Amino acid sequence: MGVFRFSEADPLKPLPEIVSVEVKTDTSQLITAFGQARAYKLFCHKVYLVIPQYVEDIGRIESLRLRFGIGLVIFDSQDSSNPNYKIRRGAIKSEPDCFYLNQHIRKLPDADIKKLFR
């Protein structure tokens, strides 16, 4: 989980955006990964699924991610020194459920909360 925020020098500062990423290197777990990414939409503004670029079911993943607004990032799982991440499709922003967002944030250590939302 991460937080996208603007610079302190920017005159207009919107509220922080919570961004979550589900990374899978095991291509036999892609539908499970998609389900996890979908669940993150409950408490995040944007969610990305990160999968190896050589996937047979990429069309099915593309169709699913389009329906739910999940971004797709692909990478070269054969080259760990240079995975060459590429955003294939951006995530669509949606409003998280604040109850679940706060519940999730409360699980983080206080130091992490301060770092994310200072």
DOLOLO-879451 format. One record per residue: residue number from 1; chain; x, y, z of N, C-alpha, C in turn. Coordinates in nm, 4 decimals, padded with zeros to 6 digits, always signed. Layout:
DOLOLO-879451
(NUM,A,(X,Y,Z),(X,Y,Z),(X,Y,Z));
...
***
This chain:
DOLOLO-879451
(1,A,(+00.0849,-00.1164,+00.0000),(+00.0000,+00.0000,+00.0000),(+00.0892,+00.1222,+00.0000));
(2,A,(+00.0479,+00.2249,-00.0706),(+00.1212,+00.3501,-00.0748),(+00.0247,+00.4657,-00.0815));
(3,A,(+00.0776,+00.5859,-00.0649),(-00.0038,+00.7067,-00.0686),(+00.0565,+00.8004,-00.1713));
(4,A,(-00.0259,+00.8481,-00.2643),(+00.0178,+00.9474,-00.3621),(-00.0222,+01.0827,-00.3070));
(5,A,(+00.0763,+01.1715,-00.2926),(+00.0444,+01.3063,-00.2457),(+00.1292,+01.4078,-00.3212));
(6,A,(+00.0842,+01.5300,-00.3169),(+00.1519,+01.6375,-00.3874),(+00.2622,+01.6963,-00.3010));
(7,A,(+00.3469,+01.7753,-00.3626),(+00.4579,+01.8406,-00.2948),(+00.4055,+01.9456,-00.1972));
(8,A,(+00.4837,+01.9711,-00.0930),(+00.4486,+02.0768,+00.0029),(+00.4463,+02.2131,-00.0658));
(9,A,(+00.5201,+02.2276,-00.1767),(+00.5262,+02.3551,-00.2485),(+00.4024,+02.3807,-00.3342));
(10,A,(+00.3242,+02.2785,-00.3629),(+00.2049,+02.2960,-00.4457),(+00.0992,+02.3760,-00.3704));
(11,A,(+00.0420,+02.4789,-00.4349),(-00.0572,+02.5613,-00.3654),(-00.1880,+02.4872,-00.3354));
(12,A,(-00.2292,+02.3980,-00.4228),(-00.3528,+02.3233,-00.4027),(-00.3176,+02.1775,-00.3772));
(13,A,(-00.3593,+02.1272,-00.2640),(-00.3263,+01.9891,-00.2275),(-00.4548,+01.9093,-00.2068));
(14,A,(-00.4859,+01.8198,-00.3009),(-00.6027,+01.7340,-00.2800),(-00.5743,+01.6323,-00.1695));
(15,A,(-00.6773,+01.5649,-00.1265),(-00.6597,+01.4608,-00.0259),(-00.5704,+01.3506,-00.0802));
(16,A,(-00.4984,+01.2795,+00.0077),(-00.4121,+01.1702,-00.0392),(-00.4930,+01.0606,-00.1085));
(17,A,(-00.4301,+00.9930,-00.2034),(-00.4902,+00.8776,-00.2700),(-00.4196,+00.7525,-00.2198));
(18,A,(-00.4977,+00.6536,-00.1798),(-00.4431,+00.5261,-00.1365),(-00.4334,+00.4354,-00.2593));
(19,A,(-00.3129,+00.3840,-00.2849),(-00.2872,+00.2985,-00.4009),(-00.2347,+00.1650,-00.3506));
(20,A,(-00.2881,+00.0571,-00.4052),(-00.2484,-00.0772,-00.3637),(-00.2069,-00.1571,-00.4865));
(21,A,(-00.1139,-00.2510,-00.4645),(-00.0613,-00.3335,-00.5736),(-00.0601,-00.4793,-00.5306));
(22,A,(-00.1092,-00.5667,-00.6159),(-00.1023,-00.7115,-00.5934),(-00.0056,-00.7669,-00.6971));
(23,A,(+00.1061,-00.8228,-00.6513),(+00.2103,-00.8754,-00.7397),(+00.2069,-01.0272,-00.7348));
(24,A,(+00.2044,-01.0896,-00.8526),(+00.2096,-01.2357,-00.8611),(+00.3148,-01.2762,-00.9621));
(25,A,(+00.4011,-01.3674,-00.9209),(+00.4991,-01.4237,-01.0138),(+00.4553,-01.5623,-01.0597));
(26,A,(+00.3676,-01.6253,-00.9831),(+00.3168,-01.7590,-01.0155),(+00.1941,-01.7443,-01.1051));
(27,A,(+00.2082,-01.7789,-01.2316),(+00.0979,-01.7593,-01.3268),(-00.0201,-01.8533,-01.3033));
(28,A,(-00.0039,-01.9544,-01.2198),(-00.1176,-02.0421,-01.1891),(-00.2102,-01.9781,-01.0853));
(29,A,(-00.1718,-01.8641,-01.0307),(-00.2493,-01.7968,-00.9263),(-00.3112,-01.6644,-00.9726));
(30,A,(-00.3265,-01.6469,-01.1034),(-00.3708,-01.5174,-01.1543),(-00.5146,-01.4815,-01.1165));
(31,A,(-00.6035,-01.5773,-01.1197),(-00.7421,-01.5474,-01.0831),(-00.7516,-01.5165,-00.9330));
(32,A,(-00.6745,-01.5885,-00.8524),(-00.6675,-01.5581,-00.7094),(-00.6120,-01.4174,-00.6899));
(33,A,(-00.5067,-01.3835,-00.7636),(-00.4473,-01.2503,-00.7548),(-00.5494,-01.1436,-00.7935));
(34,A,(-00.6263,-01.1718,-00.8980),(-00.7284,-01.0761,-00.9391),(-00.8318,-01.0567,-00.8283));
(35,A,(-00.8735,-01.1658,-00.7652),(-00.9688,-01.1564,-00.6543),(-00.9148,-01.0733,-00.5395));
(36,A,(-00.7870,-01.0906,-00.5086),(-00.7254,-01.0111,-00.4025),(-00.7207,-00.8637,-00.4414));
(37,A,(-00.6822,-00.8361,-00.5657),(-00.6780,-00.6977,-00.6129),(-00.8174,-00.6354,-00.6060));
(38,A,(-00.9169,-00.7121,-00.6440),(-01.0561,-00.6630,-00.6388),(-01.0971,-00.6296,-00.4953));
(39,A,(-01.0552,-00.7114,-00.4004),(-01.0872,-00.6864,-00.2594),(-01.0208,-00.5579,-00.2098));
(40,A,(-00.9030,-00.5238,-00.2624),(-00.8334,-00.4014,-00.2208),(-00.9121,-00.2765,-00.2589));
(41,A,(-00.9966,-00.2865,-00.3619),(-01.0768,-00.1712,-00.4034),(-01.1675,-00.1225,-00.2904));
(42,A,(-01.1921,-00.2085,-00.1931),(-01.2762,-00.1705,-00.0801),(-01.2134,-00.0575,+00.0009));
(43,A,(-01.0798,-00.0561,+00.0099),(-01.0138,+00.0450,+00.0935),(-00.9070,+00.1261,+00.0199));
(44,A,(-00.9061,+00.1227,-00.1126),(-00.8071,+00.1981,-00.1910),(-00.8742,+00.2782,-00.3018));
(45,A,(-00.8102,+00.3881,-00.3388),(-00.8584,+00.4675,-00.4516),(-00.8243,+00.4022,-00.5854));
(46,A,(-00.7026,+00.3449,-00.5918),(-00.6579,+00.2788,-00.7141),(-00.5887,+00.1477,-00.6780));
(47,A,(-00.6070,+00.0481,-00.7646),(-00.5454,-00.0832,-00.7431),(-00.4824,-00.1298,-00.8741));
(48,A,(-00.3634,-00.1881,-00.8611),(-00.2927,-00.2440,-00.9759),(-00.2640,-00.3918,-00.9533));
(49,A,(-00.2736,-00.4680,-01.0600),(-00.2333,-00.6077,-01.0613),(-00.1047,-00.6141,-01.1424));
(50,A,(-00.0001,-00.6744,-01.0844),(+00.1305,-00.6843,-01.1500),(+00.1581,-00.8313,-01.1772));
(51,A,(+00.1721,-00.8650,-01.3065),(+00.1887,-01.0056,-01.3460),(+00.2984,-01.0192,-01.4515));
(52,A,(+00.3523,-01.1403,-01.4676),(+00.4522,-01.1616,-01.5734),(+00.3929,-01.1324,-01.7113));
(53,A,(+00.4775,-01.0836,-01.8008),(+00.4276,-01.0451,-01.9338),(+00.3906,-01.1639,-02.0207));
(54,A,(+00.4460,-01.2803,-01.9938),(+00.4173,-01.3982,-02.0760),(+00.3122,-01.4843,-02.0065));
(55,A,(+00.1868,-01.4455,-02.0215),(+00.0746,-01.5141,-01.9585),(-00.0242,-01.5544,-02.0659));
(56,A,(-00.0624,-01.6822,-02.0664),(-00.1572,-01.7292,-02.1670),(-00.2951,-01.6658,-02.1517));
(57,A,(-00.3391,-01.6442,-02.0283),(-00.4735,-01.5928,-02.0007),(-00.4803,-01.4406,-01.9945));
(58,A,(-00.3883,-01.3705,-02.0574),(-00.3846,-01.2252,-02.0445),(-00.5139,-01.1608,-02.0945));
(59,A,(-00.5794,-01.2201,-02.1949),(-00.7062,-01.1662,-02.2448),(-00.8150,-01.1709,-02.1397));
(60,A,(-00.8212,-01.2803,-02.0660),(-00.9218,-01.2924,-01.9591),(-00.8925,-01.1927,-01.8473));
(61,A,(-00.7649,-01.1786,-01.8123),(-00.7263,-01.0815,-01.7097),(-00.7597,-00.9397,-01.7555));
(62,A,(-00.7336,-00.9095,-01.8831),(-00.7669,-00.7779,-01.9387),(-00.9169,-00.7492,-01.9281));
(63,A,(-00.9989,-00.8463,-01.9630),(-01.1442,-00.8278,-01.9564),(-01.1908,-00.8049,-01.8126));
(64,A,(-01.1375,-00.8840,-01.7201),(-01.1753,-00.8687,-01.5799),(-01.1305,-00.7346,-01.5252));
(65,A,(-01.0069,-00.6964,-01.5539),(-00.9554,-00.5717,-01.4976),(-01.0332,-00.4524,-01.5520));
(66,A,(-01.0778,-00.4601,-01.6770),(-01.1563,-00.3527,-01.7358),(-01.2905,-00.3372,-01.6635));
(67,A,(-01.3548,-00.4482,-01.6321),(-01.4849,-00.4448,-01.5638),(-01.4773,-00.3812,-01.4249));
(68,A,(-01.3629,-00.3980,-01.3579),(-01.3517,-00.3535,-01.2196),(-01.2582,-00.2341,-01.1999));
(69,A,(-01.2016,-00.1814,-01.3072),(-01.1193,-00.0611,-01.2971),(-00.9817,-00.0832,-01.2366));
(70,A,(-00.9334,-00.2056,-01.2441),(-00.8024,-00.2379,-01.1883),(-00.6955,-00.2151,-01.2945));
(71,A,(-00.5861,-00.1513,-01.2565),(-00.4753,-00.1282,-01.3484),(-00.3961,-00.2562,-01.3691));
(72,A,(-00.3234,-00.2629,-01.4798),(-00.2439,-00.3816,-01.5102),(-00.1009,-00.3405,-01.5425));
(73,A,(-00.0076,-00.4025,-01.4714),(+00.1350,-00.3812,-01.4946),(+00.1944,-00.5171,-01.5288));
(74,A,(+00.2766,-00.5207,-01.6333),(+00.3429,-00.6454,-01.6702),(+00.4934,-00.6292,-01.6500));
(75,A,(+00.5610,-00.7423,-01.6317),(+00.7053,-00.7382,-01.6123),(+00.7688,-00.8658,-01.6655));
(76,A,(+00.9000,-00.8595,-01.6871),(+00.9762,-00.9745,-01.7349),(+01.0213,-01.0564,-01.6145));
(77,A,(+00.9525,-01.1650,-01.5889),(+00.9840,-01.2486,-01.4718),(+01.1094,-01.3327,-01.4942));
(78,A,(+01.1602,-01.3352,-01.6164),(+01.2814,-01.4117,-01.6472),(+01.4092,-01.3352,-01.6140));
(79,A,(+01.3981,-01.2027,-01.5953),(+01.5165,-01.1197,-01.5710),(+01.5005,-01.0445,-01.4388));
(80,A,(+01.5405,-01.1060,-01.3286),(+01.5221,-01.0447,-01.1970),(+01.6080,-00.9194,-01.1776));
(81,A,(+01.7170,-00.9067,-01.2526),(+01.8016,-00.7877,-01.2393),(+01.7407,-00.6664,-01.3114));
(82,A,(+01.6550,-00.6926,-01.4087),(+01.5882,-00.5847,-01.4822),(+01.4491,-00.6312,-01.5253));
(83,A,(+01.3514,-00.6287,-01.4327),(+01.2177,-00.6806,-01.4655),(+01.1413,-00.5968,-01.5685));
(84,A,(+01.1867,-00.4736,-01.5939),(+01.1277,-00.3909,-01.6986),(+00.9755,-00.3768,-01.6829));
(85,A,(+00.9323,-00.3248,-01.5706),(+00.7898,-00.3045,-01.5437),(+00.7295,-00.2075,-01.6443));
(86,A,(+00.6093,-00.2402,-01.6949),(+00.5381,-00.1534,-01.7883),(+00.3911,-00.1467,-01.7477));
(87,A,(+00.3412,-00.0254,-01.7384),(+00.1977,-00.0097,-01.7122),(+00.1252,-00.0363,-01.8428));
(88,A,(+00.0500,-00.1446,-01.8441),(-00.0249,-00.1807,-01.9654),(-00.1570,-00.1050,-01.9699));
(89,A,(-00.2216,-00.0916,-01.8550),(-00.3458,-00.0154,-01.8428),(-00.3480,+00.0510,-01.7057));
(90,A,(-00.3883,+00.1773,-01.7017),(-00.3977,+00.2492,-01.5752),(-00.5205,+00.2073,-01.4961));
(91,A,(-00.5144,+00.2296,-01.3677),(-00.6277,+00.1998,-01.2797),(-00.7274,+00.3155,-01.2843));
(92,A,(-00.8523,+00.2833,-01.2651),(-00.9569,+00.3846,-01.2588),(-00.9798,+00.4188,-01.1119));
(93,A,(-00.9767,+00.5474,-01.0834),(-00.9939,+00.5930,-00.9458),(-01.1385,+00.5745,-00.9012));
(94,A,(-01.1543,+00.5258,-00.7782),(-01.2863,+00.5155,-00.7168),(-01.2708,+00.5484,-00.5691));
(95,A,(-01.3787,+00.5832,-00.5063),(-01.3731,+00.6188,-00.3644),(-01.3796,+00.4927,-00.2786));
(96,A,(-01.2860,+00.4796,-00.1854),(-01.2894,+00.3632,-00.0966),(-01.3977,+00.3796,+00.0089));
(97,A,(-01.4328,+00.2712,+00.0723),(-01.5244,+00.2742,+00.1856),(-01.4421,+00.3180,+00.3070));
(98,A,(-01.4727,+00.4343,+00.3623),(-01.3911,+00.4909,+00.4708),(-01.3891,+00.4028,+00.5951));
(99,A,(-01.4948,+00.3296,+00.6214),(-01.4953,+00.2394,+00.7364),(-01.3830,+00.1361,+00.7215));
(100,A,(-01.3767,+00.0707,+00.6058),(-01.2755,-00.0325,+00.5838),(-01.1359,+00.0282,+00.5663));
(101,A,(-01.1294,+00.1468,+00.5069),(-01.0007,+00.2142,+00.4936),(-00.9423,+00.2431,+00.6320));
(102,A,(-01.0216,+00.3019,+00.7208),(-00.9732,+00.3299,+00.8565),(-00.9398,+00.2019,+00.9321));
(103,A,(-01.0205,+00.0997,+00.9139),(-00.9942,-00.0283,+00.9798),(-00.8590,-00.0844,+00.9351));
(104,A,(-00.8307,-00.0743,+00.8063),(-00.7043,-00.1248,+00.7527),(-00.5861,-00.0401,+00.8009));
(105,A,(-00.6018,+00.0917,+00.8000),(-00.4937,+00.1811,+00.8420),(-00.4609,+00.1612,+00.9904));
(106,A,(-00.5615,+00.1363,+01.0726),(-00.5372,+00.1153,+01.2161),(-00.4492,-00.0065,+01.2438));
(107,A,(-00.4406,-00.0988,+01.1503),(-00.3567,-00.2178,+01.1675),(-00.2081,-00.1871,+01.1490));
(108,A,(-00.1770,-00.0731,+01.0871),(-00.0380,-00.0363,+01.0620),(+00.0280,+00.0167,+01.1898));
(109,A,(+00.1588,+00.0003,+01.2015),(+00.2297,+00.0616,+01.3151),(+00.2180,+00.2138,+01.3087));
(110,A,(+00.2159,+00.2789,+01.4236),(+00.2012,+00.4246,+01.4299),(+00.3056,+00.4972,+01.3452));
(111,A,(+00.4284,+00.4473,+01.3452),(+00.5346,+00.5118,+01.2670),(+00.5015,+00.5089,+01.1179));
(112,A,(+00.4451,+00.3991,+01.0699),(+00.4082,+00.3893,+00.9282),(+00.2922,+00.4831,+00.8945));
(113,A,(+00.1975,+00.4938,+00.9842),(+00.0837,+00.5838,+00.9614),(+00.1347,+00.7288,+00.9500));
(114,A,(+00.2239,+00.7664,+01.0405),(+00.2787,+00.9036,+01.0363),(+00.3567,+00.9263,+00.9077));
(115,A,(+00.4315,+00.8265,+00.8624),(+00.5106,+00.8404,+00.7407),(+00.4193,+00.8546,+00.6180));
(116,A,(+00.3113,+00.7764,+00.6149),(+00.2213,+00.7800,+00.4994),(+00.1377,+00.9070,+00.4925));
(117,A,(+00.0961,+00.9580,+00.6082),(-00.0018,+01.0682,+00.6089),(+00.0485,+01.1977,+00.6725));
(118,A,(+00.1768,+01.2189,+00.6740),(+00.2281,+01.3443,+00.7336),(+00.1956,+01.4618,+00.6509));
***
